[in-house]
Amino acid sequence: MKNLSVSTFIHILFSVAIVILIATFLLFLSWDKDRQKIETYKRYQLISITFLSNLQFNTGKEELNKLYKELHVRAVPKEQLKSIKEKIQAHAETIFSGGSSLGRVRVFDIDGEHYIYIERMEHHLMLKDNRPQNYYFEIALLLGVFLISLLLLLYLAVLKKLYPLKNLHKQIQKFAKGDMKTRITYLYDDEIGKIAKSFDDAIVYINELSMSKNLFMRNLMHELKTPITKGRIVAEMIEEEGTKKVLVRAFERMNELISELAEIERVTTQSFEPKFEYVMLSDIVADAQELLMTHSNCLKIEIENVSLNTDKKLMTLVLKNLIDNGIKYGKDKCVMVSNHKNTIEIISKGDALTHPLAYYTEPFSQKEKRSSGFGLGLYIVDSILEKLNYRLEYKHEDKKNIFMLVPM
C-alpha cells in the first residue's frame, strides 16, 4: 500500500465502493423478491380462508362486496369469464394453490395480472387481484442507479482535481533532466497550486544559485590564470635549482587544479550530454597515453581491440586519470591496462584501499594529505562514467589494485 500511487489508490478505492454498492443492491433485490413471495403466499392464504369460510354460510352480495373492498379484489364480469378461462387453459401460470375440506382456491398469473378462482360446492368465483402496485423494486433500482452515478461523478471529480499533479510531475521531471528553463505553471490557489508555486520558486532560486556559482567559478579561474602564468615565468628566472623546481611544481599544481575544477563544472552540469560514437579501445588508450606523456616502460597495454559506443574524449580522460593514479601511487610506478570484452581494467601494484571505493569518489577525499593530488581524480572519473553509462568497480588481488570500468 505504501508504494501505491495516489491515482491507483483512488481507482482501487472507488472500484471497491462501486462493487460493494452493486453487491448490496443485488442482495436487496434478492431479499425483496423473497419478501414478495412470502407476502403473496400469506395474502392468498388469507383470501382462501376468508372466502371459503364466508361462502360456507351463504354470504350475501353486500357482505361479499365488503370482503372485496377489504381484500382489494373484484369479481370478474360474466361476459369476461369465458375469455379468462381460455387464457388460463392456454398459458396461465399457477402461483398459488390451496384449500381445505370447505373448498379449493387457485391463483393464476396471466400476463402479470393475478386471477383468483374459488370453488365451494355450487359456488364458483373468479376474482381479479386489485392490490395496489408495489413500487419497492422501482424505488430500489432508481436509488441504486443514483448512488452509482453519484460515486462515478465523485470519482471523475477527484481525478480531475488530481490531474494538475501529473502536469506538475512532468514539469519537475523536465527540470530534473536538465531543462533549466522549465517553469512550473499553476492555475488555482489550492493545495496543489501552492505546491506548484513552491516548486516554481525553488526552480527560480536554484537557477539564480547556479548562475551565481558558474559566474563565480569562471571569474575565479580567469583571475587565477594570470597570476599563475606570471608566477611560473618569474619562477623560471630563478637560478637556484631547488627553489626553482619547488615553485614551478607549485604553479603547475595550481594550474592542474584549475583545469580539474573546470572539467568538474562541465561534466557535472545537468544539461551536459556526451557525444556517443563507435571508437576502438586501442585509440582511446593511445590518446590517454599521449595525454600522460609517460614512458613506454611505465605503461603495459594488454587489450583486445574492441569497439566501444562512448564519448572518445571523456573516456580518454577517465583512462588518463586512472593510469595517472596508478603511476603516482603504485609501488613500482607502473600500470597495466587490459580488458575482457567491454570491461576495462587498470591494474597497479599496491596495498588495498583502506576505505570503500565510494569514499574516494567524493571530491577532495584523501586518506592523508599528499603533495601529488587534490582528491578530484576519482570524483571526475565517477562523474564521467555515470554520463557514459558505466560504473567504477574495485578489487584487490595478488597485491594489486584493480579498477574496472563496467558497462551498465
C-alpha positions in Angstrom: 0.0 0.0 0.0 2.9 2.4 0.8 4.2 2.2 -2.8 0.8 2.7 -4.5 0.4 5.9 -6.4 -2.4 8.3 -5.3 -4.3 7.8 -8.6 -4.0 4.0 -8.3 -5.2 4.1 -4.7 -8.2 6.3 -5.8 -9.0 3.8 -8.6 -9.0 0.9 -6.1 -11.0 2.8 -3.5 -13.8 3.8 -5.9 -13.8 0.4 -7.6 -14.3 -1.3 -4.2 -17.0 1.2 -3.3 -18.9 0.6 -6.5 -18.6 -3.2 -6.2 -19.9 -3.1 -2.6 -22.8 -0.9 -3.7 -23.7 -3.2 -6.6 -23.4 -6.2 -4.3 -25.7 -4.6 -1.7 -28.2 -3.7 -4.4 -28.3 -7.2 -5.7 -28.7 -8.6 -2.2 -31.6 -6.2 -1.6 -33.3 -7.3 -4.8 -32.9 -11.0 -3.7 -34.3 -10.2 -0.3 -37.2 -8.1 -1.8 -38.0 -11.0 -4.2 -38.2 -13.5 -1.3 -40.2 -11.0 0.8 -42.7 -10.5 -2.1 -43.1 -14.3 -2.4 -43.8 -14.6 1.3 -46.3 -11.7 1.3 -48.1 -13.1 -1.8 -48.4 -16.5 -0.2 -49.7 -15.0 3.1 -52.2 -12.8 1.2 -53.7 -15.6 -1.0 -53.8 -17.9 2.0 -55.8 -15.2 3.9 -58.1 -14.8 0.8 -58.5 -18.5 0.6 -59.5 -19.0 4.2 -61.7 -15.8 4.3 -63.8 -16.6 1.2 -64.2 -20.4 1.8 -65.3 -19.6 5.4 -67.8 -17.0 4.3 -69.2 -19.0 1.3 -69.9 -21.8 3.8 -72.6 -19.6 5.3 -74.0 -18.4 2.0 -72.8 -14.9 2.5 -74.9 -12.3 0.8 -73.9 -9.9 -2.0 -73.5 -7.0 0.3 -71.1 -8.9 2.6 -69.1 -10.2 -0.5 -68.7 -6.6 -1.7 -67.4 -5.6 1.7 -64.8 -8.5 1.5 -63.8 -7.5 -2.0 -63.1 -4.0 -0.7 -61.2 -5.1 2.3 -59.0 -7.6 0.4 -58.6 -5.5 -2.7 -60.2 -7.9 -5.2 -63.1 -7.6 -7.6 -65.4 -10.1 -9.3 -64.7 -10.7 -12.9 -67.8 -9.8 -15.0 -69.7 -12.7 -16.6 -69.0 -11.6 -20.1 -65.2 -11.8 -19.5 -65.3 -15.2 -17.8 -65.1 -17.2 -21.0 -62.0 -15.4 -22.3 -60.3 -15.5 -18.9 -60.8 -19.3 -18.7 -59.4 -19.7 -22.2 -56.3 -17.8 -21.3 -55.9 -19.8 -18.1 -56.0 -23.0 -20.1 -53.7 -21.7 -22.8 -50.7 -20.1 -21.0 -51.6 -19.2 -17.4 -49.1 -20.0 -14.6 -50.4 -21.2 -11.2 -48.8 -19.2 -8.5 -50.9 -20.4 -5.5 -53.0 -23.4 -4.8 -54.6 -24.2 -1.5 -57.8 -25.2 0.2 -59.4 -27.4 2.7 -62.5 -29.6 3.2 -64.5 -26.5 2.6 -63.2 -26.0 -1.0 -60.3 -25.1 -3.2 -58.6 -21.9 -4.2 -56.1 -21.4 -7.1 -54.4 -18.2 -8.3 -53.3 -17.8 -11.9 -50.9 -15.3 -13.4 -51.9 -14.1 -16.9 -49.5 -11.5 -18.4 -48.7 -10.1 -14.9 -52.3 -10.0 -13.7 -53.5 -12.3 -11.0 -56.9 -14.1 -11.1 -58.3 -16.0 -8.1 -60.6 -18.9 -8.7 -62.6 -20.1 -5.7 -64.6 -23.4 -5.7 -67.0 -24.1 -2.9 -69.7 -26.8 -3.8 -72.1 -24.9 -6.0 -70.2 -21.6 -5.6 -67.6 -20.7 -8.3 -66.0 -17.3 -8.0 -63.5 -15.7 -10.4 -61.8 -12.7 -8.8 -59.2 -10.3 -10.1 -56.5 -9.2 -7.7 -56.7 -5.4 -7.4 -53.9 -5.0 -4.8 -52.2 -1.6 -5.2 -48.9 -1.8 -7.2 -45.8 -2.2 -5.1 -43.0 0.2 -6.2 -40.2 -1.1 -3.9 -38.3 -2.6 -6.8 -38.5 0.6 -8.9 -37.5 2.8 -6.0 -34.6 0.5 -5.1 -33.5 0.5 -8.8 -33.6 4.3 -9.0 -31.8 4.6 -5.7 -29.1 2.2 -6.8 -28.6 4.0 -10.2 -28.5 7.3 -8.4 -25.8 6.2 -5.9 -23.6 4.5 -8.5 -23.9 7.7 -10.7 -23.0 9.8 -7.7 -20.0 7.7 -7.0 -18.9 7.9 -10.6 -19.2 11.6 -10.6 -17.2 11.9 -7.4 -14.6 9.6 -8.9 -14.3 11.8 -12.0 -14.2 14.9 -9.9 -11.4 13.6 -7.8 -9.4 12.5 -10.8 -9.9 16.0 -12.4 -8.8 17.6 -9.2 -5.6 15.5 -9.2 -4.8 15.9 -12.9 -2.6 19.0 -12.2 -0.4 16.7 -10.2 0.5 14.8 -13.4 1.3 18.0 -15.2 3.4 19.1 -12.2 5.3 15.8 -12.2 6.1 16.2 -15.9 7.4 19.7 -15.4 9.5 18.7 -12.5 10.9 15.7 -14.5 11.9 18.1 -17.3 13.8 20.3 -14.8 15.4 17.2 -13.2 16.7 16.2 -16.7 18.5 19.5 -17.1 15.9 21.8 -18.7 16.8 24.8 -16.5 14.3 27.0 -18.4 11.3 25.0 -17.2 8.7 26.9 -15.2 6.0 25.3 -13.1 2.6 26.5 -14.1 -0.4 26.6 -11.7 -3.9 27.9 -12.1 -5.6 27.6 -8.8 -4.6 28.6 -5.2 -5.5 25.2 -3.7 -3.0 22.8 -2.1 -1.7 21.6 -5.5 -1.3 25.2 -6.7 0.6 26.1 -3.5 3.0 23.1 -4.0 3.4 24.1 -7.7 4.2 27.7 -6.7 6.7 26.5 -4.1 8.5 24.3 -6.7 8.5 27.2 -9.2 10.0 29.5 -6.5 12.6 26.8 -5.8 13.5 26.5 -9.5 14.0 30.2 -9.8 16.2 30.2 -6.7 18.2 27.2 -8.0 18.7 28.9 -11.3 19.9 32.0 -9.6 22.3 30.0 -7.4 23.6 28.1 -10.5 24.2 31.2 -12.5 25.9 32.8 -9.5 28.1 29.7 -9.0 29.0 29.5 -12.7 29.9 33.1 -12.8 32.0 32.8 -9.6 33.8 29.7 -10.9 34.6 31.3 -14.3 35.7 34.6 -12.8 37.8 32.7 -10.2 39.5 30.5 -12.8 40.0 33.5 -15.1 41.5 35.7 -12.4 43.8 32.9 -11.2 45.2 32.0 -14.6 47.0 35.4 -15.0 49.0 35.4 -11.6 49.8 31.7 -12.0 51.2 32.3 -15.5 53.2 35.3 -14.3 54.4 33.4 -11.3 55.5 30.5 -13.5 57.5 32.9 -15.7 59.2 34.5 -12.7 60.0 31.1 -11.2 61.8 30.1 -14.4 64.1 33.0 -13.9 65.3 31.9 -10.5 68.9 30.5 -10.7 68.8 28.3 -7.6 67.5 24.9 -9.0 66.0 23.6 -5.8 63.8 26.6 -5.2 63.0 26.9 -8.8 61.8 23.3 -9.0 59.6 23.7 -6.0 58.0 26.9 -7.3 57.5 25.6 -10.8 55.8 22.4 -9.4 53.6 24.5 -7.2 52.4 26.7 -10.1 51.9 23.6 -12.2 49.7 22.0 -9.5 47.6 25.2 -9.2 47.1 25.1 -13.0 46.1 21.4 -12.8 43.6 22.2 -10.1 42.0 25.0 -12.2 41.8 22.6 -15.1 40.2 19.9 -13.0 37.7 22.3 -11.5 36.7 23.4 -15.0 36.2 19.8 -16.1 34.1 19.1 -13.0 31.9 22.1 -13.7 31.4 21.0 -17.3 30.8 17.3 -16.7 28.5 17.7 -13.6 26.2 20.2 -15.3 22.7 18.7 -15.7 22.5 19.9 -19.3 25.8 18.3 -20.3 25.3 15.4 -22.8 28.2 13.2 -24.0 28.8 12.7 -27.8 28.4 8.9 -28.3 30.2 7.3 -31.2 31.8 3.9 -32.0 35.5 4.1 -31.4 38.2 1.5 -31.0 39.6 0.9 -27.5 43.2 1.0 -28.8 42.6 4.6 -30.0 41.3 5.6 -26.6 44.3 4.0 -24.8 46.7 5.7 -27.2 45.1 9.1 -26.7 45.3 8.6 -22.9 48.9 7.7 -23.1 49.6 10.8 -25.2 47.9 13.0 -22.6 50.0 11.4 -19.9 53.3 11.8 -21.8 54.5 8.8 -19.9 57.4 6.5 -20.9 56.5 3.2 -22.5 58.2 1.1 -19.8 55.7 2.6 -17.2 52.6 1.5 -19.0 51.8 -2.0 -20.2 49.0 -2.5 -22.7 47.3 -5.9 -23.0 44.0 -5.3 -24.7 41.7 -7.0 -27.2 40.9 -4.3 -29.7 37.1 -3.9 -29.4 34.7 -1.2 -30.5 33.0 0.9 -27.8 30.0 3.1 -28.1 31.1 6.0 -26.0 32.4 9.6 -25.9 36.0 9.3 -27.0 37.3 12.4 -25.3 35.6 11.7 -22.0 36.6 8.0 -21.9 40.2 9.1 -22.7 40.1 11.4 -19.7 38.8 8.6 -17.5 41.7 6.3 -18.5 44.2 9.1 -18.2 43.2 9.8 -14.6 43.1 6.2 -13.6 46.5 5.4 -15.2 47.9 8.6 -13.7 46.7 7.5 -10.2 48.3 4.1 -10.7 51.6 5.7 -11.7 51.5 8.1 -8.8 50.5 5.7 -6.0 51.6 2.3 -7.3 54.6 0.7 -5.6 56.6 0.2 -8.8 55.1 3.3 -10.5 53.8 1.2 -13.4 50.4 0.4 -14.7 48.8 -2.3 -16.9 45.7 -1.8 -18.9 43.7 -4.9 -20.0 40.1 -5.7 -20.9 37.6 -8.5 -21.0 35.3 -7.6 -23.9 33.8 -4.2 -22.9 35.1 -4.2 -19.3 38.4 -2.3 -19.0 40.8 -2.9 -16.1 43.6 -0.6 -14.8 46.0 -2.6 -12.6 48.8 -1.4 -10.4 50.8 -2.9 -7.5 50.0 -1.5 -4.1 48.2 -2.0 -0.8 44.5 -2.4 -0.7 42.3 0.7 -0.2 41.5 1.3 3.5 38.1 2.7 2.8 35.2 1.7 0.5 35.5 2.9 -3.1 32.6 5.4 -2.5 34.9 7.3 -0.1 37.4 8.0 -2.8 34.9 9.1 -5.4 33.9 12.1 -3.2 35.5 15.3 -4.1 38.7 16.3 -2.1 38.6 13.0 -0.2 42.0 11.8 0.7 43.3 9.4 3.4 46.1 11.7 4.0 47.5 15.0 2.6 49.6 14.3 -0.5 51.6 16.7 -2.5 50.7 14.9 -5.7 47.0 15.1 -5.7 43.9 17.1 -4.8 41.5 14.2 -4.4 39.5 15.1 -7.5 40.7 12.4 -9.9 38.3 9.6 -8.9 35.4 12.1 -8.4 35.9 13.2 -12.0 36.1 9.6 -13.2 33.0 8.6 -11.4 31.0 11.7 -12.7 32.1 11.0 -16.3 31.3 7.3 -16.1 27.8 8.0 -14.9 27.2 10.1 -18.0 28.7 7.3 -20.2 26.5 4.5 -18.6 29.5 2.8 -17.0 30.2 2.2 -13.3 33.6 2.1 -11.5 34.4 -1.0 -9.5 37.4 -2.0 -7.5 39.1 -5.2 -6.2 42.4 -6.1 -4.7 44.0 -9.4 -5.8 47.6 -10.7 -5.6 48.8 -7.4 -4.0 47.4 -5.5 -6.9 44.8 -2.7 -7.1 42.4 -3.3 -9.9 40.0 -0.6 -11.1 37.3 -1.8 -13.5 35.1 0.2 -15.9 32.0 -2.0 -16.2 29.2 -1.1 -18.7 25.7 -0.8 -17.2 
